Amino acid sequence: MDIRRTFRFFPACAFLVVLCLQSCRRDAALERALAFAGDNRRELEGVLLPYS
């Protein structure tokens, strides 16, 4: 019975791990986009600030 309880929560835990990994990956994409912004990086950061 304990094994069934453990496996019942496994999908939720796996989902949380994947979610955390995806958020780390999005930060890298954001940094890349800000790097491409060049001289406009400060202005772009100012626009994005209210959404963070």
Buried (B, 14 or more C-beta within 10 A) or exposed (E): EEEEEEEEEEEEEEEEEEEEEEEEEEEEEBEEEBEEEEEEEEEBEEEEEEEE
